[in-house]
Amino acid sequence: MRTAVRDAWILTQDAARGIVRGDVVIDGDTIVSVGGTGEDADREIPASGDIVMPGLVNTHCHVAMSVMKGSVDDLNFPDFLDNVFRIDSDRDDDDLDAGARLGLMEMVRGGTTTFVDLYYSQDVIAKAVEDSGVRGVLCWAVLDEEFTTQSGKPMDNCRRFCESHSSMRKVVPGVGLQGVYVCGRETWEEASAYSQESGRVMTFHLSETRGEVNEHQRKTGMRPADWLGSMGVLHPGCLAAHSAWLTVNEVRALGKAGMSASTCPVSNMKLATGGVAPIPEMLEHGVNVSIGTDGSATNNSMDMFAEMKTLGLLQKSSRWDATVTPAQALLDMATIGGARAVGMGDRTGSIEKGKLADLIVLDGKAPNLRPLLPQNMVSNIVYSGNSLNVKTVLCQGDMLMQDRRMLTLNEDKVLAKAEDAWTKLCSRR
């Protein structure tokens, strides 16, 4: 099927960061034309004066935790963790599915077409991902056996999941290490070897809190990123979430390894863990920077528009420098930077001929985006835009939402199931 998005402003995010007016034509799952007009199509999406841009890429979340939203708020980090671990230990496949579907629906409505997830039971989440039409990079949680509630060895579970789900169209299996505090040398080395042999993404929490860094340094004599670098487990397929408490030397090590970071500003601020990720230094030393929302227990939202703006304001405020992380850089992190972080920079993250049709349509008549001209478009999207501006969403050529109407998930059923799951989880606690 050929689909044409007609007469829109096209924010390409290509190498030249071009903005053109015209049509985007899609054949099956692939973009075949950008900026022309009048090509024949089987399906047309009127978008006169609207903005077509790449789908957003959320590079760190725990989507099944969406049903925990509002259950562990306003707690300091140790108390927060105690409550989350207690709830997590009681979860079953039914409420995992409910949480995944709620989070997926929120992401579609907010214009996210690809996300990275770190959790256990990814086989349950994979079914919800398949039904939603979103692309999920699902990384099975790996940690030392002594710390896990999983049956069997977590790395074996991860390997089985990856091999059994490798042929799904939009499920991209990966490896997800919990962090240095529950993963010893052997676990890191085994996970890294598997990631490199299979070409799969390896994501992990890194230096999220000062306490984590100090405790690891007390045990090993080294900071977490230095320790990982000394073992040789860092490589271009690595995606480090948070990365808030890094020295410049650690940033250089991440850049030398050719890896990516996923910064999660809202989550870190809400949990009052302190520290501001050294984004300018990361960019300077060759770290590919992307953006993550984290889970709904720590952020309460999967709105990547809000995350872009918050990230920019936090960096500017903490540096006393309004020139750092300009609007274009923030948009890059949420689109092409995210695509590169999951090893798909050559296939998505921008609107170009030959790339997968992962794109969203924003309402060009929304007052918060006006006045709307090529000269102010990027700034308006980053500093004024929000998830409510998203009208239509396509992922790999499949239309997931059209004119704000969900096409893949039954909204009423998803919402009702989520309410039931939240009530059951809280009653168990």
VOGU-3710 file (C-alpha; in Angstrom, 3 decimals, decimal comma):
1> mrtavrdawi> 0,000/0,000/0,000  1,203/3,508/-0,868  0,436/6,202/1,691  0,882/9,939/1,157  0,981/12,568/3,874  -0,061/15,660/1,930  1,117/19,274/1,973  2,872/19,374/5,331  5,877/21,098/6,754  8,413/18,245/6,801
11> ltqdaargiv> 10,995/18,422/9,563  13,352/15,863/8,057  16,115/15,629/10,668  18,406/14,609/7,811  22,110/15,470/7,816  21,359/19,048/6,747  18,411/19,296/9,191  16,285/20,355/6,254  12,713/21,623/6,539  10,639/21,424/3,352
21> rgdvvidgdt> 6,987/21,784/2,360  5,262/19,008/0,457  4,311/15,331/0,687  5,852/12,300/2,332  5,096/9,167/0,311  5,403/5,711/1,841  5,394/2,389/0,035  4,658/-0,398/2,504  6,956/0,326/5,440  9,487/2,520/3,610
31> ivsvggtged> 9,668/6,217/2,747  10,009/6,597/-1,041  9,618/10,341/-1,525  10,094/13,476/0,603  8,955/16,939/-0,386  7,426/16,273/-3,783  3,738/16,760/-4,562  0,965/14,906/-6,307  2,293/11,327/-6,401  -0,409/8,682/-6,556
41> adreipasgd> -1,263/6,867/-3,323  -3,792/4,323/-2,070  -4,240/6,158/1,228  -3,991/9,888/1,851  -3,433/11,772/5,091  -4,358/15,450/4,707  -1,819/17,540/6,619  -1,925/21,006/5,098  0,029/23,323/7,379  0,746/20,533/9,871
51> ivmpglvnth> 4,232/19,353/10,863  5,532/15,925/9,909  8,566/14,878/11,902  10,332/11,637/12,870  8,753/9,571/15,610  10,387/10,110/18,985  12,700/7,498/20,523  12,469/6,914/24,275  15,710/5,162/25,186  14,986/4,222/28,798
61> chvamsvmkg> 11,769/3,122/30,438  10,048/0,306/32,315  6,748/0,298/30,457  4,977/-2,345/32,551  5,324/-0,096/35,605  2,738/2,284/34,144  0,057/0,826/36,438  2,201/1,811/39,444  1,791/5,494/38,607  0,865/7,511/41,684
71> svddlnfpdf> 1,548/4,695/44,149  5,081/5,544/45,323  5,322/9,324/45,017  7,049/11,858/47,273  9,407/9,361/48,887  13,150/9,632/49,321  15,150/7,203/47,222  15,705/4,390/49,774  12,018/4,350/50,769  11,011/4,549/47,136
81> ldnvfridsd> 13,121/1,487/46,294  11,750/-0,514/49,232  8,183/0,149/48,116  8,866/-0,572/44,448  10,657/-3,861/45,196  7,765/-4,916/47,429  5,189/-4,208/44,712  7,341/-5,727/41,984  7,695/-8,997/43,858  3,894/-9,443/43,823
91> rddddldaga> 3,313/-8,768/40,132  1,836/-11,356/37,788  1,544/-11,608/34,008  -1,915/-10,036/33,984  -0,915/-6,750/35,589  2,363/-6,690/33,652  0,278/-6,838/30,474  -2,062/-4,144/31,787  0,863/-1,861/32,588  2,549/-2,442/29,266
101> rlglmemvrg> -0,588/-1,635/27,287  -1,279/1,521/29,284  2,284/2,745/28,792  2,257/1,869/25,113  -0,963/3,780/24,564  0,513/6,800/26,339  3,622/6,616/24,164  1,616/6,411/20,947  -0,448/9,418/21,980  2,784/11,274/22,728
111> gtttfvdlyy> 4,437/10,510/19,389  6,931/7,847/20,513  7,462/5,166/17,873  10,477/3,345/19,366  11,325/2,704/23,012  13,917/0,831/25,043  12,636/-1,210/27,968  14,570/-2,796/30,832  12,503/-5,328/32,777  11,902/-9,005/33,377
121> sqdviakave> 9,056/-11,019/31,750  9,703/-9,347/28,413  7,836/-12,192/26,722  4,622/-10,808/28,262  5,509/-7,248/27,274  6,405/-8,390/23,736  2,815/-9,474/23,083  1,517/-6,050/24,111  4,165/-4,378/21,930  3,144/-6,486/18,950
131> dsgvrgvlcw> -0,521/-5,531/19,408  0,274/-1,822/19,811  2,345/-1,487/16,637  5,135/0,412/18,429  8,736/-0,766/18,065  10,054/-2,079/21,362  13,729/-2,727/22,104  13,011/-5,127/24,955  16,014/-5,807/27,160  15,642/-8,639/29,637
141> avldeefttq> 16,778/-7,711/33,155  20,036/-9,462/34,079  21,619/-9,562/37,534  23,502/-11,971/39,768  21,466/-14,992/40,864  21,803/-14,122/44,539  19,866/-10,899/44,016  17,090/-12,045/41,672  13,528/-13,277/42,128  13,594/-14,796/38,622
151> sgkpmdncrr> 13,448/-18,564/38,253  16,792/-19,785/36,966  19,815/-17,783/35,911  18,807/-14,323/34,615  21,406/-14,334/31,813  20,070/-17,680/30,575  16,537/-16,259/30,694  17,725/-13,245/28,713  19,388/-15,420/26,102  16,274/-17,591/25,713
161> fceshssmrk> 14,069/-14,521/25,293  16,378/-12,996/22,698  16,586/-16,155/20,621  12,855/-16,944/20,796  11,751/-13,400/19,865  14,371/-12,473/17,293  12,082/-12,850/14,276  9,276/-10,543/15,424  8,669/-7,567/13,167  8,842/-4,767/15,740
171> vvpgvglqgv> 10,217/-6,475/18,826  13,985/-6,036/19,057  15,337/-8,214/21,909  18,286/-7,009/23,949  20,267/-7,368/27,162  19,434/-5,262/30,219  21,780/-5,231/33,200  20,327/-3,792/36,374  23,544/-2,084/37,477  26,896/-2,505/39,179
181> yvcgretwee> 25,239/-2,858/42,590  23,707/-6,254/41,712  25,883/-7,390/38,783  29,364/-8,768/39,414  32,271/-9,098/37,017  31,209/-12,492/35,663  27,695/-11,248/34,853  29,013/-8,148/33,077  31,527/-10,140/31,045  28,988/-12,779/30,008
191> asaysqesgr> 26,383/-10,181/29,078  28,865/-8,061/27,123  30,188/-11,063/25,221  26,672/-12,116/24,253  25,729/-8,575/23,249  28,743/-8,245/20,973  28,443/-11,727/19,467  24,731/-11,288/18,687  24,797/-7,583/17,827  22,134/-6,861/20,439
201> vmtfhlsetr> 21,749/-3,658/22,444  23,096/-3,870/26,005  21,513/-1,273/28,269  22,083/-0,694/31,967  21,655/1,784/34,804  24,899/3,669/35,371  25,846/6,146/38,110  22,261/7,161/38,789  22,917/8,238/42,379  25,847/9,502/44,417
211> gevnehqrkt> 25,273/6,669/46,907  25,619/4,073/44,164  28,922/5,590/43,040  30,332/5,952/46,548  29,405/2,417/47,579  30,945/0,906/44,464  34,099/2,934/44,959  34,271/1,719/48,567  33,973/-1,919/47,464  36,239/-1,879/44,419
221> gmrpadwlgs> 38,362/1,239/44,709  36,953/2,444/41,381  33,987/4,467/40,161  31,410/2,401/38,200  32,253/3,577/34,685  35,990/3,317/35,352  35,464/-0,221/36,662  33,459/-1,260/33,601  36,047/0,292/31,311  38,866/-1,581/33,055
231> mgvlhpgcla> 37,084/-4,888/32,353  36,686/-4,142/28,651  32,914/-4,694/28,695  31,992/-1,319/27,177  31,397/-1,302/23,416  29,369/0,580/20,751  26,230/-1,466/21,484  26,100/-0,169/25,075  23,402/2,261/26,226  23,965/3,694/29,706
241> ahsawltvne> 20,845/5,057/31,409  20,982/8,088/33,737  24,787/8,615/33,787  24,311/11,556/36,131  27,371/11,126/38,378  30,208/10,816/35,869  33,632/12,436/35,905  35,096/13,831/32,698  37,499/10,883/32,665  34,544/8,479/32,714
251> vralgkagms> 32,840/10,453/29,952  35,975/10,101/27,836  35,913/6,325/28,415  32,294/6,137/27,243  33,151/8,173/24,166  36,214/6,051/23,407  34,032/2,935/23,573  31,670/4,521/21,017  28,657/4,035/23,222  25,455/5,927/23,976
261> astcpvsnmk> 23,876/7,472/27,059  20,195/7,902/27,913  19,685/10,898/30,147  16,541/10,912/32,326  16,267/14,401/33,862  12,693/14,280/35,178  13,179/10,978/36,985  16,429/12,112/38,591  14,903/15,388/39,765  11,718/13,781/41,085
271> latggvapip> 13,708/11,281/43,162  16,051/14,054/44,349  19,088/11,909/43,604  21,089/15,030/42,755  23,667/15,311/40,063  23,179/16,650/36,548  24,324/14,509/33,655  27,367/16,141/31,977  25,695/16,447/28,576  28,014/19,090/27,051
281> emlehgvnvs> 31,041/16,974/27,965  29,397/13,866/26,522  28,805/15,618/23,232  32,345/16,996/23,243  33,913/13,572/23,798  31,852/11,621/21,274  29,171/10,006/23,429  25,906/9,645/21,509  23,274/11,249/23,752  19,632/10,202/23,774
291> igtdgsatnn> 16,686/10,810/26,100  14,654/8,480/28,319  11,624/9,072/30,497  12,358/6,205/32,897  9,321/4,373/34,299  6,019/5,788/35,472  6,909/5,110/39,104  9,739/7,661/38,916  8,494/10,069/36,281  4,713/9,501/36,133
301> smdmfaemkt> 4,821/10,460/32,468  6,219/9,143/29,200  5,919/12,481/27,441  9,091/12,933/25,411  8,173/16,527/24,572  8,202/17,365/28,286  11,482/15,477/28,672  13,179/17,447/25,887  12,219/20,777/27,388  13,103/19,765/30,944
311> lgllqkssrw> 16,487/18,467/29,844  17,298/21,743/28,124  16,186/23,892/31,050  18,060/21,783/33,596  21,310/21,976/31,644  21,007/25,728/31,079  20,069/26,478/34,676  22,750/24,289/36,261  25,462/25,690/33,975  24,349/29,314/34,176
321> datvtpaqal> 24,650/29,238/30,404  21,617/29,606/28,130  23,608/28,498/25,078  24,115/24,855/26,118  21,794/22,158/24,721  20,064/24,380/22,135  16,699/23,345/20,722  18,140/21,563/17,678  20,469/19,481/19,847  17,565/18,462/22,091
331> ldmatiggar> 15,468/17,422/19,104  18,438/15,475/17,747  18,712/13,540/21,022  15,026/12,615/20,902  15,094/11,441/17,281  18,276/10,544/15,403  20,302/10,247/18,627  17,796/7,746/19,970  17,847/5,800/16,718  21,643/5,575/16,850
341> avgmgdrtgs> 21,484/4,451/20,476  19,536/1,338/19,451  21,697/0,651/16,409  19,071/1,854/13,930  20,418/5,222/12,841  20,589/4,008/9,252  16,940/2,904/9,287  14,982/5,422/11,354  15,307/8,688/13,299  14,885/10,946/10,267
351> iekgkladli> 12,522/11,349/7,320  14,580/10,322/4,304  14,046/8,203/1,224  14,805/4,567/1,982  14,240/4,809/5,734  11,440/3,165/7,658  8,266/5,224/7,862  8,387/6,139/11,553  6,772/9,552/11,616  4,263/11,666/13,451
361> vldgkapnlr> 1,982/14,528/12,439  1,676/17,537/14,756  -1,275/19,918/14,638  -0,010/22,987/12,807  -3,022/24,983/13,978  -2,304/24,486/17,677  -1,863/27,927/19,296  1,158/26,799/21,323  3,033/26,048/18,090  2,152/29,312/16,351
371> pllpqnmvsn> 3,410/31,451/14,734  4,878/28,607/12,681  7,661/29,179/10,179  10,796/27,180/9,293  12,870/29,670/11,280  11,117/28,971/14,595  9,730/25,466/14,061  12,345/23,506/15,983  12,297/25,894/18,936  8,512/25,852/19,067
381> ivysgnslnv> 8,395/22,057/19,066  11,018/21,729/21,814  10,035/24,619/24,094  6,302/24,978/23,348  5,217/21,582/22,059  3,534/18,841/24,052  2,067/15,404/23,521  -1,417/16,837/22,939  -0,148/18,303/19,648  0,273/14,808/18,172
391> ktvlcqgdml> -2,509/13,997/15,692  -1,318/10,983/13,731  1,362/8,342/14,304  2,913/5,829/11,907  5,505/3,214/12,823  7,114/1,225/10,035  4,299/2,309/7,749  1,532/1,099/10,085  -0,896/3,770/11,237  -1,237/3,523/15,021
401> mqdrrmltln> -3,268/6,682/15,575  -5,160/8,856/13,107  -6,575/12,255/14,019  -6,052/11,377/17,693  -8,028/8,130/17,429  -6,170/4,996/18,529  -6,282/2,295/15,860  -4,326/-0,562/17,427  -5,322/-0,695/21,095  -8,834/-0,601/22,562
411> edkvlakaed> -8,666/2,473/24,770  -11,585/1,638/27,031  -10,335/-1,880/27,716  -6,773/-0,733/28,339  -7,876/1,948/30,802  -10,291/-0,320/32,677  -7,719/-3,086/33,011  -5,140/-0,613/34,284  -7,471/0,639/37,030  -8,098/-2,926/38,182
421> awtklcsrr> -4,381/-3,731/38,175  -3,493/-0,654/40,247  -6,176/-1,484/42,825  -4,991/-5,092/43,150  -1,325/-4,151/43,467  -2,045/-1,581/46,184  -4,316/-3,967/48,090  -1,592/-6,636/48,093  0,881/-4,115/49,455
//
